[in-house]
Structure formats: C-alpha cells, structure tokens
C-alpha cells in the first residue's frame, strides 16, 4: 500500500517538473497545465505498441517509470495490475 502511495506521489512530483504553474480557467475553476509532451527518444516499448499523446487523449494515464530490477518498482506491480483490471474499461491506461 505504501509503495502505491509513494508511486502516486512520485508521479505527481515528476509531472510537476514538466509543466509550469497552472492557469485557473474562470469558467471551470480547474487548473490548466497545458498540453502533455509527446513520448520521444524511447527505443523499446514493453507490452504495447508505441503510444502517442494523440492516441491517449481523453484517457486517464499513469506513466510508471521503472529502474531495472528495482525492488520498490516491482512491489507496485500488484497495485498496477489491480487498477488496470478495475478501470481499463473506463479509459484508464497504464
């Protein structure tokens, strides 16, 4: 459980490094972070064909960065599998 929470916190912190401070849209009250950058410089994809931001538009996406043989990364796998089983039919993509 703590590994999954740590992964989410790390993901949020990592994503904040790629975006500037949000603008607040007056009509919705939600922050606008701008467009996500496309995936570039990736040599190999595992378990899927290469994905693009255009393909993922409108979906909730979790990008999980692993370090080879990292035990903490491996420990998150049951949580990721469970989330995929529960939410992939609703547009959630890992």
N, C-alpha and C positions, 0 to 999 in steps of 0.2 A: 504494500500500500504506500509506504513512504517512498519507494522507488518511483512509483507512478506519479505521486505528487511532485517529487523532485524533478521528474522529466517534464511535467507541465510547467513548472516554474522556470526551468532552464529554457524551455521552448519560448515562453513569453519573453524572457530576458533576451534571448537570441534574436527574436523577431524585432524587438525594440531597437536593436543595433542597426537594423536595415531600414528603418523608417524614421522620418523626422517626427517632431511633435505633432499631434493630431490637430486638425482644424475641427471646430464644432459647427455642424450644419444647424442653422437656426430652426429649420422646419422639423428636424427629427430629434435633435438633442444628442445624436450619436456622433462619436469621433470619426473623422475621415482621415485615414492613414495614407491614402494614395494607392496606386496600383502595386501589386506584388511583382518583384522582378522575375523574369523567366529563369528556368534552370539552365545554366550554361557551364561548360567545362567538365561535364560528367562523362567519364569514359565508359562506364558499365552500369547498367541498371539490373537490379536483382528482383525477381518475381514479378516483373511487369515490362511492358514495352515502355520506351521513353515517354514521359509525360510533359505536357506544356501547360503554362498558366491558362491559355485559352481553353484547353480541354477541362481544366479543373474549375473554371468559372462557375459560380453559383453553388459550389460544394463547400462543405466544411473539411478542411485539410489539416492533417497532422503530419509534419515533416519531422522524422525522427533520425537524428544523426548518431551513428554508432562509431565507436572505436573498435577495431578488430580485437576480438576476444575479451572485451571489457566486461567484467562480471556484473557491474551495475547496469550496463546496457542489456545484457542477457536476461537479467531479472525482470525487466519491464515487459518481456515478450508475452507472458500470460495475460497481462492487462491489455496490451495492444490487440491480442487475438480476441479477447472478450469484447472489447469496444467494436472491433470490426464485425464480429458476429451480430452484435446488438443493433448497430447503427449504419452499416454499409448500405442497406436498402433505403435509407433516408438521406443519402447523399454524403455520408461521412467517408472520407478517403484517407488512408494512411500511406 
